Amino acid sequence: MKLAVMVNEGPYQHQSADSAYQFIKAAIDKGHEITRVFFYHDGVNNGTRYGIPPQDDRNITQQWSELSKKHGLDLVVCVAAAQRRGILDADEARRHGKSGDNIADGFRISGLGQLIEAGIQSDRLVVFGD
Amino acid sequence: MSEIKKFLYVNRKAPYGTVYALESLEVVLIGAAFDQDVSLAFIDDGVFQLAKGQKTTDIGMKNFSPTYSALGDYEVKKIYVEKESLEERGLTPDNLLHLTYEDEDEDYAEKDSIQFVSRAELSDIMDQQDVVPSF
């Protein structure tokens, strides 16, 4: 089955990012295809590489980056939600005159159309949020 | 991408305590460009999003409720409000914005967008959808 996933909460504050990650791993193991993971609301905070969780805790952003690298996951951060919360790639930083970017490996910033498109092209859209 | 799917955006939260309502509306407006079968549901505290007479100056936030009145121009014609959620909060249909759309099949007659449905009816409506983003 083709599955699109939406993550609506930030890491550590809320379990939805962990649950989405576990769900995606299990779905891939079962042979399903993940068409896209779309990060919205505070979910965009999953995409900053500047988080430094304690060493005995999971690093959620790093988990996403590694999963993306292993399975070619398309991790998309909503541009409008990201701008509000200071999640920037190099292009966005330059465009808005900011001194640096913070997007993590495997993530890309794009528009809400990517969410609608994923909904249209997938068999299911699975939403993780509050 | 010629396939048309049924999208139901489910709004569950009050308009200003969190950003969900505002950012949900942003998804609906962008999604309107994709020519899908779109409907909106308002349940739980989400019914407060449609309350009329919202004034936000004292909380320093933008009152985005006028945008709901523009949904008809975005071809959003089906807005379901759950009766039980209204009643549980002491609200009546008179407390809500009057949302309309122009029916191009009937000489652009102005029609009500909001349909008041029971919890059981909304359950059936959800069952008929392809994509149900919830906020």
Interface residues (C-beta under 8 A of the other chain):
Chain A: M6 N8 Y40 H41 A80 A81 G111 L112 G113 L115 I116 E117 G119 I120 Q121 L125 V127 G129
Chain B: M1 E3 K5 F7 V19 Y20 E23 E26 V27 I30 G31 A33 F34 Q36 D130 V131 V132 P133 S134 F135
